Amino acid sequence: MPVYEYKCLNCNSRFEKEVSYKELSEYKPTCPVCLYSDCQRIYSPVGIIFNGNGFYKTDNRKEKE
């Protein structure tokens, strides 16, 4: 199951929860610190890995003579 990060709007604490894709649309997280039920999901950037030829300046570069 995927892990999602949430932030409590009451106490600003961050926590993670495992939620299946089926339950995600209906899921209402509750803060484990203050038990407040109004939490916001945090979106974070995904890391990008460049593999293969042509991504780096050293690829397909002509040798200086």
NORQUILIN-V9187 format. One record per residue. N is the residue number from 1. RES is the residue in three letters. SS is DSSP state (~ for helix, > for strand, _ for the rest). NEAR is the number of other C-alpha atoms within 12 Angstrom. D_FIRST is the distance of its C-alpha to the first C-alpha in Angstrom with 1 decimal. Layout:
n = [N & N]
res = [RES & RES]
ss = [SS & SS]
near = [NEAR & NEAR]
d_first = [D_FIRST & D_FIRST]
//
This chain:
n = [1 & 2 & 3 & 4 & 5 & 6 & 7 & 8 & 9 & 10 & 11 & 12 & 13 & 14 & 15 & 16 & 17 & 18 & 19 & 20 & 21 & 22 & 23 & 24 & 25 & 26 & 27 & 28 & 29 & 30 & 31 & 32 & 33 & 34 & 35 & 36 & 37 & 38 & 39 & 40 & 41 & 42 & 43 & 44 & 45 & 46 & 47 & 48 & 49 & 50 & 51 & 52 & 53 & 54 & 55 & 56 & 57 & 58 & 59 & 60 & 61 & 62 & 63 & 64 & 65]
res = [MET & PRO & VAL & TYR & GLU & TYR & LYS & CYS & LEU & ASN & CYS & ASN & SER & ARG & PHE & GLU & LYS & GLU & VAL & SER & TYR & LYS & GLU & LEU & SER & GLU & TYR & LYS & PRO & THR & CYS & PRO & VAL & CYS & LEU & TYR & SER & ASP & CYS & GLN & ARG & ILE & TYR & SER & PRO & VAL & GLY & ILE & ILE & PHE & ASN & GLY & ASN & GLY & PHE & TYR & LYS & THR & ASP & ASN & ARG & LYS & GLU & LYS & GLU]
ss = [_ & _ & > & > & > & > & > & > & _ & _ & _ & _ & _ & > & > & > & > & > & _ & _ & _ & _ & _ & _ & _ & _ & _ & _ & _ & _ & _ & _ & _ & _ & _ & _ & _ & _ & > & > & > & > & _ & _ & _ & _ & _ & _ & _ & _ & _ & _ & _ & _ & _ & _ & _ & _ & _ & _ & _ & _ & _ & _ & _]
near = [11 & 13 & 16 & 23 & 21 & 29 & 27 & 26 & 22 & 18 & 20 & 18 & 23 & 23 & 24 & 22 & 24 & 17 & 20 & 14 & 13 & 11 & 14 & 17 & 11 & 10 & 20 & 19 & 29 & 25 & 26 & 21 & 18 & 18 & 16 & 19 & 19 & 21 & 29 & 25 & 26 & 19 & 12 & 9 & 6 & 6 & 6 & 6 & 8 & 9 & 9 & 10 & 11 & 11 & 12 & 12 & 9 & 11 & 12 & 11 & 11 & 8 & 7 & 4 & 3]
d_first = [0.0 & 3.8 & 6.6 & 9.7 & 13.2 & 15.8 & 19.5 & 21.7 & 24.8 & 27.0 & 26.7 & 24.9 & 22.5 & 19.1 & 15.9 & 12.2 & 9.7 & 6.0 & 6.3 & 5.4 & 7.9 & 10.5 & 10.8 & 10.9 & 14.6 & 15.7 & 13.9 & 16.7 & 15.8 & 18.5 & 19.8 & 19.8 & 23.2 & 25.3 & 23.3 & 24.0 & 21.8 & 22.6 & 19.9 & 19.3 & 16.2 & 17.1 & 16.9 & 17.6 & 19.1 & 17.5 & 19.5 & 21.7 & 23.2 & 26.4 & 27.2 & 30.4 & 33.9 & 35.2 & 32.8 & 35.0 & 38.7 & 39.5 & 38.4 & 41.2 & 43.7 & 47.3 & 49.1 & 51.8 & 55.2]
//
